[in-house]
Amino acid sequence: DAKTTQPNSMESNEEEPVHLPCNHSTISGTDYIHWYRQLPSQGPEYVIHGLTSNVNNRMASLAIAEDRKSSTLILHRATLRDAAVYYCILSFHNSGGSNYKLTFGKGTLLTVNP
Amino acid sequence: DVKVTQSSRYLVKRTGEKVFLECVQDMDHENMFWYRQDPGLGLRLIYFSYDVKMKEKGDIPEGYSVSREKKERFSLILESASTNQTSMYLCASSLLRAGTGNTIYFGEGSWLTVV
């Protein structure tokens, strides 16, 4: 399985941008990069995903390096509600090619200071 | 909105009991998953299913089994609960293949304590 590496924790101030890095040097050509976040006592929720090009949605932006070996989740203006564990995940195809699963690492705990 | 509903939010069971955790999704998703989450270990995949009556082992299937008799329902079974199965269990579903970029949707989790 392709693995991801994220910092254990990061801190930000409210209303400032946050850049959450992720390294995935063994990514394969067909792996998508997904980001999820998990608020306390809740299940993870989808944030964004991409393959090669940078992506934007109402929650965040995803910047993908040209060699695809790293990516950065960008929260443009952090709020207190963005305090969560953020997971960077690669899709995984099993050898049969017909089934897919996402393998979660430990993620980055983002603290947002008022 | 997609909804993944886990039948029990909090359960307390005795060692040796058979435990059923039920999960229902309302968006006709092919894929369904069971994860467990423990402090310091993150989310670990127990089993997943890509179609009715089809299942595949995840990373930690020992001590668990699953059942998918209907497309919308995926059950996790602990045949004989043990204290090391005390954890939060998360059910999830996705359309077709998660690897193609389809979003995976999670339930709110079931907190199981085995005493």
Contacts between the chains, C-beta under 8 A, distances in Angstrom:
chain1	res1	chain2	res2	distance
A	30	B	99	7.2
A	31	B	99	7.3
A	32	B	99	6.3
A	32	B	100	7.1
A	32	B	101	4.8
A	34	B	98	7.9
A	34	B	101	7.9
A	34	B	104	7.8
A	36	B	104	7.8
A	41	B	109	7.6
A	42	B	108	6.0
A	42	B	109	7.1
A	43	B	4	7.7
A	43	B	90	5.2
A	43	B	92	7.5
A	43	B	106	3.3
A	43	B	107	5.4
A	43	B	108	5.3
A	43	B	109	5.2
A	44	B	43	7.3
A	44	B	90	7.5
A	44	B	106	5.0
A	45	B	106	6.9
A	46	B	103	4.6
A	46	B	104	7.0
A	46	B	105	7.2
A	49	B	101	5.3
A	49	B	103	7.4
A	50	B	101	8.0
A	51	B	101	6.8
A	87	B	42	8.0
A	87	B	43	7.8
A	91	B	98	5.7
A	91	B	99	3.5
A	91	B	100	7.7
A	91	B	101	7.7
A	92	B	99	6.7
A	93	B	99	5.3
A	94	B	56	7.5
A	98	B	50	7.1
A	99	B	31	7.9
A	99	B	48	7.4
A	99	B	50	4.9
A	99	B	56	6.0
A	99	B	97	7.7
A	100	B	31	7.1
A	100	B	94	8.0
A	100	B	97	4.3
A	100	B	98	4.4
A	100	B	99	3.7
A	100	B	100	7.4
A	101	B	33	6.9
A	101	B	45	6.0
A	101	B	48	5.6
A	101	B	58	7.0
A	101	B	98	6.5
A	102	B	98	5.4
A	102	B	104	5.9
A	103	B	45	6.7
A	103	B	59	7.5
A	104	B	35	7.4
A	104	B	42	5.4
A	104	B	43	3.9
A	104	B	44	7.7
A	105	B	42	6.0
A	106	B	40	7.7
A	106	B	41	7.8
A	106	B	42	4.4
A	107	B	42	6.7
